Amino acid sequence: MSNNVFLIVYIVVIVGMMYVLFIRPQRKQQREQKNLLDSIAVGDYVVTTSGFYGVILDVSDDDVVVEFGNNKNCRISMQKSAIAQVEKPDSAK
């Protein structure tokens, strides 16, 4: 009987440790990424997941139009999820 209780407590402790070490930080990171993507506005400077730097020209629910480089003709529509970093224009150097 004592062995069964010990085994159950051991399993609960292991599952709790896995939650604290793996699941909780991943959920926090997902929540931060969602907040980042929700805060995107026209004029923000962004870095895409592929490393391109650009400026947001238009924002819709799932997509954004980004202008890359100094060439004003290089405008690409992309998913919001392809944006890795956002810098607001007032904090730009």
PDB file of N, CA, C and O in Angstrom:
ATOM      1  N   MET A   1       0.834  -1.196   0.000  1.00  0.00           N
ATOM      2  CA  MET A   1       0.000   0.000   0.000  1.00  0.00           C
ATOM      3  C   MET A   1       0.875   1.255   0.000  1.00  0.00           C
ATOM      4  O   MET A   1       0.592   2.214  -0.718  1.00  0.00           O
ATOM      5  N   SER A   2       1.925   1.243   0.798  1.00  0.00           N
ATOM      6  CA  SER A   2       2.817   2.389   0.892  1.00  0.00           C
ATOM      7  C   SER A   2       3.536   2.644  -0.435  1.00  0.00           C
ATOM      8  O   SER A   2       3.765   3.790  -0.822  1.00  0.00           O
ATOM      9  N   ASN A   3       3.887   1.553  -1.122  1.00  0.00           N
ATOM     10  CA  ASN A   3       4.572   1.696  -2.412  1.00  0.00           C
ATOM     11  C   ASN A   3       3.678   2.361  -3.456  1.00  0.00           C
ATOM     12  O   ASN A   3       4.152   3.162  -4.263  1.00  0.00           O
ATOM     13  N   ASN A   4       2.397   2.034  -3.443  1.00  0.00           N
ATOM     14  CA  ASN A   4       1.467   2.629  -4.403  1.00  0.00           C
ATOM     15  C   ASN A   4       1.321   4.126  -4.158  1.00  0.00           C
ATOM     16  O   ASN A   4       1.292   4.905  -5.110  1.00  0.00           O
ATOM     17  N   VAL A   5       1.230   4.537  -2.907  1.00  0.00           N
ATOM     18  CA  VAL A   5       1.116   5.954  -2.575  1.00  0.00           C
ATOM     19  C   VAL A   5       2.390   6.686  -2.996  1.00  0.00           C
ATOM     20  O   VAL A   5       2.329   7.774  -3.570  1.00  0.00           O
ATOM     21  N   PHE A   6       3.532   6.090  -2.709  1.00  0.00           N
ATOM     22  CA  PHE A   6       4.801   6.693  -3.101  1.00  0.00           C
ATOM     23  C   PHE A   6       4.879   6.845  -4.615  1.00  0.00           C
ATOM     24  O   PHE A   6       5.336   7.876  -5.108  1.00  0.00           O
ATOM     25  N   LEU A   7       4.442   5.836  -5.356  1.00  0.00           N
ATOM     26  CA  LEU A   7       4.474   5.878  -6.815  1.00  0.00           C
ATOM     27  C   LEU A   7       3.570   6.995  -7.343  1.00  0.00           C
ATOM     28  O   LEU A   7       3.964   7.721  -8.256  1.00  0.00           O
ATOM     29  N   ILE A   8       2.387   7.141  -6.793  1.00  0.00           N
ATOM     30  CA  ILE A   8       1.462   8.187  -7.227  1.00  0.00           C
ATOM     31  C   ILE A   8       2.041   9.566  -6.931  1.00  0.00           C
ATOM     32  O   ILE A   8       1.970  10.453  -7.781  1.00  0.00           O
ATOM     33  N   VAL A   9       2.607   9.763  -5.755  1.00  0.00           N
ATOM     34  CA  VAL A   9       3.219  11.047  -5.398  1.00  0.00           C
ATOM     35  C   VAL A   9       4.401  11.333  -6.321  1.00  0.00           C
ATOM     36  O   VAL A   9       4.589  12.471  -6.750  1.00  0.00           O
ATOM     37  N   TYR A  10       5.188  10.323  -6.625  1.00  0.00           N
ATOM     38  CA  TYR A  10       6.339  10.473  -7.512  1.00  0.00           C
ATOM     39  C   TYR A  10       5.892  10.920  -8.914  1.00  0.00           C
ATOM     40  O   TYR A  10       6.491  11.817  -9.508  1.00  0.00           O
ATOM     41  N   ILE A  11       4.845  10.289  -9.428  1.00  0.00           N
ATOM     42  CA  ILE A  11       4.333  10.649 -10.753  1.00  0.00           C
ATOM     43  C   ILE A  11       3.792  12.070 -10.750  1.00  0.00           C
ATOM     44  O   ILE A  11       4.037  12.818 -11.697  1.00  0.00           O
ATOM     45  N   VAL A  12       3.065  12.461  -9.714  1.00  0.00           N
ATOM     46  CA  VAL A  12       2.520  13.814  -9.620  1.00  0.00           C
ATOM     47  C   VAL A  12       3.652  14.841  -9.567  1.00  0.00           C
ATOM     48  O   VAL A  12       3.557  15.891 -10.204  1.00  0.00           O
ATOM     49  N   VAL A  13       4.703  14.560  -8.829  1.00  0.00           N
ATOM     50  CA  VAL A  13       5.848  15.475  -8.736  1.00  0.00           C
ATOM     51  C   VAL A  13       6.545  15.603 -10.095  1.00  0.00           C
ATOM     52  O   VAL A  13       6.903  16.710 -10.496  1.00  0.00           O
ATOM     53  N   ILE A  14       6.739  14.508 -10.796  1.00  0.00           N
ATOM     54  CA  ILE A  14       7.378  14.534 -12.114  1.00  0.00           C
ATOM     55  C   ILE A  14       6.535  15.334 -13.102  1.00  0.00           C
ATOM     56  O   ILE A  14       7.072  16.156 -13.845  1.00  0.00           O
ATOM     57  N   VAL A  15       5.228  15.109 -13.122  1.00  0.00           N
ATOM     58  CA  VAL A  15       4.343  15.852 -14.023  1.00  0.00           C
ATOM     59  C   VAL A  15       4.361  17.341 -13.670  1.00  0.00           C
ATOM     60  O   VAL A  15       4.375  18.187 -14.564  1.00  0.00           O
ATOM     61  N   GLY A  16       4.360  17.665 -12.381  1.00  0.00           N
ATOM     62  CA  GLY A  16       4.433  19.065 -11.948  1.00  0.00           C
ATOM     63  C   GLY A  16       5.728  19.726 -12.388  1.00  0.00           C
ATOM     64  O   GLY A  16       5.721  20.875 -12.829  1.00  0.00           O
ATOM     65  N   MET A  17       6.828  19.017 -12.274  1.00  0.00           N
ATOM     66  CA  MET A  17       8.116  19.559 -12.711  1.00  0.00           C
ATOM     67  C   MET A  17       8.127  19.774 -14.218  1.00  0.00           C
ATOM     68  O   MET A  17       8.659  20.779 -14.689  1.00  0.00           O
ATOM     69  N   MET A  18       7.552  18.852 -14.982  1.00  0.00           N
ATOM     70  CA  MET A  18       7.495  19.013 -16.437  1.00  0.00           C
ATOM     71  C   MET A  18       6.659  20.235 -16.803  1.00  0.00           C
ATOM     72  O   MET A  18       7.005  20.969 -17.728  1.00  0.00           O
ATOM     73  N   TYR A  19       5.565  20.456 -16.083  1.00  0.00           N
ATOM     74  CA  TYR A  19       4.722  21.620 -16.350  1.00  0.00           C
ATOM     75  C   TYR A  19       5.503  22.908 -16.104  1.00  0.00           C
ATOM     76  O   TYR A  19       5.488  23.824 -16.927  1.00  0.00           O
ATOM     77  N   VAL A  20       6.183  22.966 -14.962  1.00  0.00           N
ATOM     78  CA  VAL A  20       6.914  24.184 -14.601  1.00  0.00           C
ATOM     79  C   VAL A  20       8.096  24.420 -15.542  1.00  0.00           C
ATOM     80  O   VAL A  20       8.394  25.568 -15.872  1.00  0.00           O
ATOM     81  N   LEU A  21       8.768  23.365 -15.976  1.00  0.00           N
ATOM     82  CA  LEU A  21       9.968  23.525 -16.795  1.00  0.00           C
ATOM     83  C   LEU A  21       9.695  23.681 -18.290  1.00  0.00           C
ATOM     84  O   LEU A  21      10.471  24.332 -18.990  1.00  0.00           O
ATOM     85  N   PHE A  22       8.604  23.095 -18.790  1.00  0.00           N
ATOM     86  CA  PHE A  22       8.389  23.087 -20.238  1.00  0.00           C
ATOM     87  C   PHE A  22       7.123  23.811 -20.675  1.00  0.00           C
ATOM     88  O   PHE A  22       7.187  24.697 -21.528  1.00  0.00           O
ATOM     89  N   ILE A  23       6.000  23.460 -20.123  1.00  0.00           N
ATOM     90  CA  ILE A  23       4.721  23.965 -20.623  1.00  0.00           C
ATOM     91  C   ILE A  23       4.501  25.422 -20.243  1.00  0.00           C
ATOM     92  O   ILE A  23       4.085  26.217 -21.085  1.00  0.00           O
ATOM     93  N   ARG A  24       4.764  25.783 -19.021  1.00  0.00           N
ATOM     94  CA  ARG A  24       4.528  27.156 -18.561  1.00  0.00           C
ATOM     95  C   ARG A  24       5.363  28.192 -19.323  1.00  0.00           C
ATOM     96  O   ARG A  24       4.802  29.194 -19.766  1.00  0.00           O
ATOM     97  N   PRO A  25       6.675  27.998 -19.496  1.00  0.00           N
ATOM     98  CA  PRO A  25       7.452  28.977 -20.271  1.00  0.00           C
ATOM     99  C   PRO A  25       7.005  29.070 -21.734  1.00  0.00           C
ATOM    100  O   PRO A  25       7.029  30.152 -22.321  1.00  0.00           O
ATOM    101  N   GLN A  26       6.601  27.947 -22.318  1.00  0.00           N
ATOM    102  CA  GLN A  26       6.149  27.973 -23.703  1.00  0.00           C
ATOM    103  C   GLN A  26       4.854  28.773 -23.828  1.00  0.00           C
ATOM    104  O   GLN A  26       4.692  29.541 -24.777  1.00  0.00           O
ATOM    105  N   ARG A  27       3.940  28.604 -22.889  1.00  0.00           N
ATOM    106  CA  ARG A  27       2.705  29.385 -22.917  1.00  0.00           C
ATOM    107  C   ARG A  27       2.983  30.866 -22.718  1.00  0.00           C
ATOM    108  O   ARG A  27       2.334  31.708 -23.339  1.00  0.00           O
ATOM    109  N   LYS A  28       3.938  31.192 -21.862  1.00  0.00           N
ATOM    110  CA  LYS A  28       4.304  32.589 -21.647  1.00  0.00           C
ATOM    111  C   LYS A  28       4.864  33.191 -22.935  1.00  0.00           C
ATOM    112  O   LYS A  28       4.526  34.319 -23.294  1.00  0.00           O
ATOM    113  N   GLN A  29       5.708  32.449 -23.619  1.00  0.00           N
ATOM    114  CA  GLN A  29       6.290  32.925 -24.873  1.00  0.00           C
ATOM    115  C   GLN A  29       5.204  33.099 -25.939  1.00  0.00           C
ATOM    116  O   GLN A  29       5.234  34.075 -26.690  1.00  0.00           O
ATOM    117  N   GLN A  30       4.255  32.176 -26.016  1.00  0.00           N
ATOM    118  CA  GLN A  30       3.162  32.302 -26.977  1.00  0.00           C
ATOM    119  C   GLN A  30       2.303  33.524 -26.668  1.00  0.00           C
ATOM    120  O   GLN A  30       1.873  34.224 -27.584  1.00  0.00           O
ATOM    121  N   ARG A  31       2.053  33.785 -25.400  1.00  0.00           N
ATOM    122  CA  ARG A  31       1.260  34.943 -24.988  1.00  0.00           C
ATOM    123  C   ARG A  31       1.988  36.245 -25.346  1.00  0.00           C
ATOM    124  O   ARG A  31       1.358  37.191 -25.818  1.00  0.00           O
ATOM    125  N   GLU A  32       3.301  36.302 -25.129  1.00  0.00           N
ATOM    126  CA  GLU A  32       4.085  37.480 -25.486  1.00  0.00           C
ATOM    127  C   GLU A  32       4.096  37.704 -27.000  1.00  0.00           C
ATOM    128  O   GLU A  32       3.995  38.845 -27.453  1.00  0.00           O
ATOM    129  N   GLN A  33       4.218  36.630 -27.788  1.00  0.00           N
ATOM    130  CA  GLN A  33       4.217  36.748 -29.244  1.00  0.00           C
ATOM    131  C   GLN A  33       2.854  37.238 -29.737  1.00  0.00           C
ATOM    132  O   GLN A  33       2.783  38.058 -30.653  1.00  0.00           O
ATOM    133  N   LYS A  34       1.783  36.743 -29.137  1.00  0.00           N
ATOM    134  CA  LYS A  34       0.437  37.186 -29.524  1.00  0.00           C
ATOM    135  C   LYS A  34       0.256  38.669 -29.203  1.00  0.00           C
ATOM    136  O   LYS A  34      -0.297  39.411 -30.015  1.00  0.00           O
ATOM    137  N   ASN A  35       0.713  39.107 -28.033  1.00  0.00           N
ATOM    138  CA  ASN A  35       0.629  40.525 -27.680  1.00  0.00           C
ATOM    139  C   ASN A  35       1.449  41.384 -28.641  1.00  0.00           C
ATOM    140  O   ASN A  35       1.032  42.481 -29.011  1.00  0.00           O
ATOM    141  N   LEU A  36       2.615  40.882 -29.042  1.00  0.00           N
ATOM    142  CA  LEU A  36       3.459  41.595 -29.995  1.00  0.00           C
ATOM    143  C   LEU A  36       2.746  41.767 -31.331  1.00  0.00           C
ATOM    144  O   LEU A  36       2.742  42.857 -31.903  1.00  0.00           O
ATOM    145  N   LEU A  37       2.143  40.686 -31.826  1.00  0.00           N
ATOM    146  CA  LEU A  37       1.463  40.744 -33.116  1.00  0.00           C
ATOM    147  C   LEU A  37       0.192  41.588 -33.047  1.00  0.00           C
ATOM    148  O   LEU A  37      -0.184  42.218 -34.035  1.00  0.00           O
ATOM    149  N   ASP A  38      -0.467  41.606 -31.898  1.00  0.00           N
ATOM    150  CA  ASP A  38      -1.668  42.430 -31.746  1.00  0.00           C
ATOM    151  C   ASP A  38      -1.332  43.918 -31.665  1.00  0.00           C
ATOM    152  O   ASP A  38      -2.181  44.762 -31.949  1.00  0.00           O
ATOM    153  N   SER A  39      -0.106  44.238 -31.280  1.00  0.00           N
ATOM    154  CA  SER A  39       0.273  45.642 -31.117  1.00  0.00           C
ATOM    155  C   SER A  39       0.830  46.265 -32.400  1.00  0.00           C
ATOM    156  O   SER A  39       1.202  47.438 -32.401  1.00  0.00           O
ATOM    157  N   ILE A  40       0.891  45.507 -33.476  1.00  0.00           N
ATOM    158  CA  ILE A  40       1.441  46.012 -34.731  1.00  0.00           C
ATOM    159  C   ILE A  40       0.541  47.110 -35.292  1.00  0.00           C
ATOM    160  O   ILE A  40      -0.679  46.961 -35.349  1.00  0.00           O
ATOM    161  N   ALA A  41       1.164  48.217 -35.705  1.00  0.00           N
ATOM    162  CA  ALA A  41       0.426  49.336 -36.292  1.00  0.00           C
ATOM    163  C   ALA A  41       1.183  49.843 -37.519  1.00  0.00           C
ATOM    164  O   ALA A  41       2.362  49.545 -37.714  1.00  0.00           O
ATOM    165  N   VAL A  42       0.483  50.604 -38.325  1.00  0.00           N
ATOM    166  CA  VAL A  42       1.095  51.185 -39.528  1.00  0.00           C
ATOM    167  C   VAL A  42       2.241  52.102 -39.101  1.00  0.00           C
ATOM    168  O   VAL A  42       2.097  52.913 -38.186  1.00  0.00           O
ATOM    169  N   GLY A  43       3.384  51.958 -39.780  1.00  0.00           N
ATOM    170  CA  GLY A  43       4.550  52.778 -39.479  1.00  0.00           C
ATOM    171  C   GLY A  43       5.566  52.107 -38.572  1.00  0.00           C
ATOM    172  O   GLY A  43       6.664  52.633 -38.387  1.00  0.00           O
ATOM    173  N   ASP A  44       5.225  50.950 -38.000  1.00  0.00           N
ATOM    174  CA  ASP A  44       6.166  50.235 -37.139  1.00  0.00           C
ATOM    175  C   ASP A  44       7.287  49.622 -37.974  1.00  0.00           C
ATOM    176  O   ASP A  44       7.068  49.185 -39.104  1.00  0.00           O
ATOM    177  N   TYR A  45       8.478  49.596 -37.409  1.00  0.00           N
ATOM    178  CA  TYR A  45       9.614  48.930 -38.033  1.00  0.00           C
ATOM    179  C   TYR A  45       9.618  47.491 -37.549  1.00  0.00           C
ATOM    180  O   TYR A  45       9.480  47.233 -36.354  1.00  0.00           O
ATOM    181  N   VAL A  46       9.778  46.544 -38.484  1.00  0.00           N
ATOM    182  CA  VAL A  46       9.706  45.130 -38.119  1.00  0.00           C
ATOM    183  C   VAL A  46      10.890  44.365 -38.692  1.00  0.00           C
ATOM    184  O   VAL A  46      11.541  44.795 -39.644  1.00  0.00           O
ATOM    185  N   VAL A  47      11.141  43.220 -38.079  1.00  0.00           N
ATOM    186  CA  VAL A  47      12.096  42.250 -38.594  1.00  0.00           C
ATOM    187  C   VAL A  47      11.309  40.961 -38.781  1.00  0.00           C
ATOM    188  O   VAL A  47      10.645  40.495 -37.856  1.00  0.00           O
ATOM    189  N   THR A  48      11.382  40.388 -39.975  1.00  0.00           N
ATOM    190  CA  THR A  48      10.655  39.152 -40.237  1.00  0.00           C
ATOM    191  C   THR A  48      11.441  37.956 -39.718  1.00  0.00           C
ATOM    192  O   THR A  48      12.605  38.084 -39.338  1.00  0.00           O
ATOM    193  N   THR A  49      10.803  36.807 -39.704  1.00  0.00           N
ATOM    194  CA  THR A  49      11.475  35.592 -39.243  1.00  0.00           C
ATOM    195  C   THR A  49      12.602  35.183 -40.170  1.00  0.00           C
ATOM    196  O   THR A  49      13.488  34.429 -39.769  1.00  0.00           O
ATOM    197  N   SER A  50      12.583  35.675 -41.417  1.00  0.00           N
ATOM    198  CA  SER A  50      13.667  35.364 -42.352  1.00  0.00           C
ATOM    199  C   SER A  50      14.769  36.416 -42.329  1.00  0.00           C
ATOM    200  O   SER A  50      15.742  36.307 -43.075  1.00  0.00           O
ATOM    201  N   GLY A  51      14.627  37.446 -41.470  1.00  0.00           N
ATOM    202  CA  GLY A  51      15.697  38.414 -41.284  1.00  0.00           C
ATOM    203  C   GLY A  51      15.577  39.695 -42.082  1.00  0.00           C
ATOM    204  O   GLY A  51      16.510  40.498 -42.082  1.00  0.00           O
ATOM    205  N   PHE A  52      14.471  39.916 -42.758  1.00  0.00           N
ATOM    206  CA  PHE A  52      14.295  41.137 -43.533  1.00  0.00           C
ATOM    207  C   PHE A  52      13.763  42.258 -42.644  1.00  0.00           C
ATOM    208  O   PHE A  52      12.911  42.034 -41.784  1.00  0.00           O
ATOM    209  N   TYR A  53      14.279  43.463 -42.864  1.00  0.00           N
ATOM    210  CA  TYR A  53      13.834  44.652 -42.133  1.00  0.00           C
ATOM    211  C   TYR A  53      12.858  45.418 -43.012  1.00  0.00           C
ATOM    212  O   TYR A  53      13.074  45.547 -44.217  1.00  0.00           O
ATOM    213  N   GLY A  54      11.789  45.925 -42.415  1.00  0.00           N
ATOM    214  CA  GLY A  54      10.825  46.666 -43.202  1.00  0.00           C
ATOM    215  C   GLY A  54       9.939  47.550 -42.349  1.00  0.00           C
ATOM    216  O   GLY A  54      10.080  47.611 -41.128  1.00  0.00           O
ATOM    217  N   VAL A  55       9.016  48.239 -43.020  1.00  0.00           N
ATOM    218  CA  VAL A  55       8.072  49.150 -42.376  1.00  0.00           C
ATOM    219  C   VAL A  55       6.663  48.686 -42.721  1.00  0.00           C
ATOM    220  O   VAL A  55       6.378  48.361 -43.873  1.00  0.00           O
ATOM    221  N   ILE A  56       5.785  48.656 -41.726  1.00  0.00           N
ATOM    222  CA  ILE A  56       4.401  48.241 -41.936  1.00  0.00           C
ATOM    223  C   ILE A  56       3.648  49.347 -42.668  1.00  0.00           C
ATOM    224  O   ILE A  56       3.659  50.502 -42.241  1.00  0.00           O
ATOM    225  N   LEU A  57       2.996  48.990 -43.772  1.00  0.00           N
ATOM    226  CA  LEU A  57       2.197  49.947 -44.540  1.00  0.00           C
ATOM    227  C   LEU A  57       0.705  49.749 -44.329  1.00  0.00           C
ATOM    228  O   LEU A  57      -0.060  50.713 -44.363  1.00  0.00           O
ATOM    229  N   ASP A  58       0.278  48.489 -44.109  1.00  0.00           N
ATOM    230  CA  ASP A  58      -1.139  48.193 -43.946  1.00  0.00           C
ATOM    231  C   ASP A  58      -1.282  46.969 -43.046  1.00  0.00           C
ATOM    232  O   ASP A  58      -0.462  46.051 -43.098  1.00  0.00           O
ATOM    233  N   VAL A  59      -2.329  46.962 -42.221  1.00  0.00           N
ATOM    234  CA  VAL A  59      -2.561  45.859 -41.298  1.00  0.00           C
ATOM    235  C   VAL A  59      -3.999  45.386 -41.463  1.00  0.00           C
ATOM    236  O   VAL A  59      -4.926  46.195 -41.458  1.00  0.00           O
ATOM    237  N   SER A  60      -4.187  44.065 -41.610  1.00  0.00           N
ATOM    238  CA  SER A  60      -5.516  43.467 -41.577  1.00  0.00           C
ATOM    239  C   SER A  60      -5.505  42.405 -40.480  1.00  0.00           C
ATOM    240  O   SER A  60      -4.562  42.342 -39.692  1.00  0.00           O
ATOM    241  N   ASP A  61      -6.530  41.583 -40.421  1.00  0.00           N
ATOM    242  CA  ASP A  61      -6.632  40.609 -39.327  1.00  0.00           C
ATOM    243  C   ASP A  61      -5.428  39.674 -39.245  1.00  0.00           C
ATOM    244  O   ASP A  61      -4.796  39.571 -38.194  1.00  0.00           O
ATOM    245  N   ASP A  62      -5.110  38.995 -40.339  1.00  0.00           N
ATOM    246  CA  ASP A  62      -4.022  38.016 -40.328  1.00  0.00           C
ATOM    247  C   ASP A  62      -2.830  38.419 -41.185  1.00  0.00           C
ATOM    248  O   ASP A  62      -1.779  37.782 -41.118  1.00  0.00           O
ATOM    249  N   ASP A  63      -2.977  39.457 -41.980  1.00  0.00           N
ATOM    250  CA  ASP A  63      -1.931  39.837 -42.921  1.00  0.00           C
ATOM    251  C   ASP A  63      -1.459  41.269 -42.699  1.00  0.00           C
ATOM    252  O   ASP A  63      -2.162  42.093 -42.114  1.00  0.00           O
ATOM    253  N   VAL A  64      -0.248  41.541 -43.183  1.00  0.00           N
ATOM    254  CA  VAL A  64       0.305  42.895 -43.177  1.00  0.00           C
ATOM    255  C   VAL A  64       0.984  43.136 -44.517  1.00  0.00           C
ATOM    256  O   VAL A  64       1.405  42.194 -45.187  1.00  0.00           O
ATOM    257  N   VAL A  65       1.085  44.389 -44.897  1.00  0.00           N
ATOM    258  CA  VAL A  65       1.858  44.764 -46.083  1.00  0.00           C
ATOM    259  C   VAL A  65       3.104  45.469 -45.567  1.00  0.00           C
ATOM    260  O   VAL A  65       3.020  46.459 -44.840  1.00  0.00           O
ATOM    261  N   VAL A  66       4.264  44.943 -45.956  1.00  0.00           N
ATOM    262  CA  VAL A  66       5.540  45.461 -45.465  1.00  0.00           C
ATOM    263  C   VAL A  66       6.340  46.006 -46.641  1.00  0.00           C
ATOM    264  O   VAL A  66       6.416  45.386 -47.702  1.00  0.00           O
ATOM    265  N   GLU A  67       6.932  47.174 -46.434  1.00  0.00           N
ATOM    266  CA  GLU A  67       7.811  47.790 -47.437  1.00  0.00           C
ATOM    267  C   GLU A  67       9.248  47.538 -46.994  1.00  0.00           C
ATOM    268  O   GLU A  67       9.632  47.877 -45.875  1.00  0.00           O
ATOM    269  N   PHE A  68      10.035  46.943 -47.882  1.00  0.00           N
ATOM    270  CA  PHE A  68      11.407  46.564 -47.556  1.00  0.00           C
ATOM    271  C   PHE A  68      12.399  47.487 -48.230  1.00  0.00           C
ATOM    272  O   PHE A  68      12.225  47.850 -49.394  1.00  0.00           O
ATOM    273  N   GLY A  69      13.446  47.871 -47.498  1.00  0.00           N
ATOM    274  CA  GLY A  69      14.549  48.634 -48.052  1.00  0.00           C
ATOM    275  C   GLY A  69      14.165  50.043 -48.454  1.00  0.00           C
ATOM    276  O   GLY A  69      13.097  50.539 -48.096  1.00  0.00           O
ATOM    277  N   ASN A  70      15.050  50.678 -49.202  1.00  0.00           N
ATOM    278  CA  ASN A  70      14.823  52.042 -49.663  1.00  0.00           C
ATOM    279  C   ASN A  70      13.998  52.092 -50.935  1.00  0.00           C
ATOM    280  O   ASN A  70      13.522  53.157 -51.327  1.00  0.00           O
ATOM    281  N   ASN A  71      13.827  50.954 -51.577  1.00  0.00           N
ATOM    282  CA  ASN A  71      13.056  50.883 -52.809  1.00  0.00           C
ATOM    283  C   ASN A  71      11.570  50.929 -52.465  1.00  0.00           C
ATOM    284  O   ASN A  71      11.047  49.994 -51.859  1.00  0.00           O
ATOM    285  N   LYS A  72      10.895  51.998 -52.843  1.00  0.00           N
ATOM    286  CA  LYS A  72       9.483  52.168 -52.495  1.00  0.00           C
ATOM    287  C   LYS A  72       8.572  51.213 -53.252  1.00  0.00           C
ATOM    288  O   LYS A  72       7.378  51.140 -52.959  1.00  0.00           O
ATOM    289  N   ASN A  73       9.113  50.483 -54.216  1.00  0.00           N
ATOM    290  CA  ASN A  73       8.310  49.540 -54.988  1.00  0.00           C
ATOM    291  C   ASN A  73       8.362  48.130 -54.427  1.00  0.00           C
ATOM    292  O   ASN A  73       7.701  47.236 -54.956  1.00  0.00           O
ATOM    293  N   CYS A  74       9.117  47.912 -53.388  1.00  0.00           N
ATOM    294  CA  CYS A  74       9.255  46.574 -52.813  1.00  0.00           C
ATOM    295  C   CYS A  74       8.291  46.428 -51.635  1.00  0.00           C
ATOM    296  O   CYS A  74       8.671  46.608 -50.478  1.00  0.00           O
ATOM    297  N   ARG A  75       7.049  46.102 -51.948  1.00  0.00           N
ATOM    298  CA  ARG A  75       6.011  45.923 -50.934  1.00  0.00           C
ATOM    299  C   ARG A  75       5.502  44.500 -51.022  1.00  0.00           C
ATOM    300  O   ARG A  75       5.137  44.024 -52.097  1.00  0.00           O
ATOM    301  N   ILE A  76       5.480  43.825 -49.890  1.00  0.00           N
ATOM    302  CA  ILE A  76       5.089  42.418 -49.867  1.00  0.00           C
ATOM    303  C   ILE A  76       4.010  42.222 -48.815  1.00  0.00           C
ATOM    304  O   ILE A  76       4.112  42.716 -47.692  1.00  0.00           O
ATOM    305  N   SER A  77       2.973  41.487 -49.207  1.00  0.00           N
ATOM    306  CA  SER A  77       1.935  41.094 -48.270  1.00  0.00           C
ATOM    307  C   SER A  77       2.379  39.800 -47.594  1.00  0.00           C
ATOM    308  O   SER A  77       2.796  38.858 -48.268  1.00  0.00           O
ATOM    309  N   MET A  78       2.292  39.752 -46.279  1.00  0.00           N
ATOM    310  CA  MET A  78       2.732  38.561 -45.558  1.00  0.00           C
ATOM    311  C   MET A  78       1.856  38.338 -44.338  1.00  0.00           C
ATOM    312  O   MET A  78       1.110  39.226 -43.927  1.00  0.00           O
ATOM    313  N   GLN A  79       1.949  37.160 -43.770  1.00  0.00           N
ATOM    314  CA  GLN A  79       1.205  36.839 -42.560  1.00  0.00           C
ATOM    315  C   GLN A  79       1.839  37.532 -41.361  1.00  0.00           C
ATOM    316  O   GLN A  79       3.053  37.727 -41.307  1.00  0.00           O
ATOM    317  N   LYS A  80       1.000  37.899 -40.405  1.00  0.00           N
ATOM    318  CA  LYS A  80       1.521  38.519 -39.185  1.00  0.00           C
ATOM    319  C   LYS A  80       2.469  37.586 -38.446  1.00  0.00           C
ATOM    320  O   LYS A  80       3.419  38.038 -37.806  1.00  0.00           O
ATOM    321  N   SER A  81       2.215  36.296 -38.534  1.00  0.00           N
ATOM    322  CA  SER A  81       3.040  35.333 -37.797  1.00  0.00           C
ATOM    323  C   SER A  81       4.478  35.287 -38.302  1.00  0.00           C
ATOM    324  O   SER A  81       5.338  34.707 -37.641  1.00  0.00           O
ATOM    325  N   ALA A  82       4.758  35.888 -39.465  1.00  0.00           N
ATOM    326  CA  ALA A  82       6.121  35.916 -40.009  1.00  0.00           C
ATOM    327  C   ALA A  82       6.935  37.066 -39.440  1.00  0.00           C
ATOM    328  O   ALA A  82       8.084  37.261 -39.838  1.00  0.00           O
ATOM    329  N   ILE A  83       6.364  37.827 -38.520  1.00  0.00           N
ATOM    330  CA  ILE A  83       7.085  38.951 -37.913  1.00  0.00           C
ATOM    331  C   ILE A  83       7.695  38.491 -36.594  1.00  0.00           C
ATOM    332  O   ILE A  83       7.008  37.945 -35.730  1.00  0.00           O
ATOM    333  N   ALA A  84       8.987  38.720 -36.457  1.00  0.00           N
ATOM    334  CA  ALA A  84       9.710  38.271 -35.274  1.00  0.00           C
ATOM    335  C   ALA A  84       9.889  39.375 -34.245  1.00  0.00           C
ATOM    336  O   ALA A  84       9.807  39.116 -33.045  1.00  0.00           O
ATOM    337  N   GLN A  85      10.135  40.614 -34.697  1.00  0.00           N
ATOM    338  CA  GLN A  85      10.362  41.736 -33.787  1.00  0.00           C
ATOM    339  C   GLN A  85       9.657  42.971 -34.311  1.00  0.00           C
ATOM    340  O   GLN A  85       9.500  43.154 -35.518  1.00  0.00           O
ATOM    341  N   VAL A  86       9.234  43.818 -33.376  1.00  0.00           N
ATOM    342  CA  VAL A  86       8.577  45.070 -33.730  1.00  0.00           C
ATOM    343  C   VAL A  86       9.248  46.189 -32.958  1.00  0.00           C
ATOM    344  O   VAL A  86       9.508  46.067 -31.761  1.00  0.00           O
ATOM    345  N   GLU A  87       9.528  47.290 -33.662  1.00  0.00           N
ATOM    346  CA  GLU A  87      10.070  48.490 -33.012  1.00  0.00           C
ATOM    347  C   GLU A  87       9.188  49.659 -33.393  1.00  0.00           C
ATOM    348  O   GLU A  87       8.994  49.948 -34.574  1.00  0.00           O
ATOM    349  N   LYS A  88       8.666  50.316 -32.402  1.00  0.00           N
ATOM    350  CA  LYS A  88       7.792  51.470 -32.645  1.00  0.00           C
ATOM    351  C   LYS A  88       8.615  52.628 -33.187  1.00  0.00           C
ATOM    352  O   LYS A  88       9.779  52.773 -32.814  1.00  0.00           O
ATOM    353  N   PRO A  89       8.044  53.460 -34.058  1.00  0.00           N
ATOM    354  CA  PRO A  89       8.828  54.536 -34.693  1.00  0.00           C
ATOM    355  C   PRO A  89       9.340  55.580 -33.708  1.00  0.00           C
ATOM    356  O   PRO A  89      10.388  56.171 -33.964  1.00  0.00           O
ATOM    357  N   ASP A  90       8.654  55.837 -32.594  1.00  0.00           N
ATOM    358  CA  ASP A  90       9.126  56.839 -31.644  1.00  0.00           C
ATOM    359  C   ASP A  90      10.365  56.363 -30.881  1.00  0.00           C
ATOM    360  O   ASP A  90      11.111  57.186 -30.349  1.00  0.00           O
ATOM    361  N   SER A  91      10.598  55.037 -30.817  1.00  0.00           N
ATOM    362  CA  SER A  91      11.780  54.529 -30.140  1.00  0.00           C
ATOM    363  C   SER A  91      12.918  54.241 -31.110  1.00  0.00           C
ATOM    364  O   SER A  91      13.982  53.777 -30.702  1.00  0.00           O
ATOM    365  N   ALA A  92      12.695  54.516 -32.398  1.00  0.00           N
ATOM    366  CA  ALA A  92      13.738  54.285 -33.404  1.00  0.00           C
ATOM    367  C   ALA A  92      14.815  55.350 -33.314  1.00  0.00           C
ATOM    368  O   ALA A  92      14.560  56.478 -32.892  1.00  0.00           O
ATOM    369  N   LYS A  93      16.013  54.979 -33.713  1.00  0.00           N
ATOM    370  CA  LYS A  93      17.134  55.921 -33.663  1.00  0.00           C
ATOM    371  C   LYS A  93      17.250  56.660 -34.961  1.00  0.00           C
ATOM    372  O   LYS A  93      18.136  57.500 -35.116  1.00  0.00           O
TER     373      LYS A  93
END
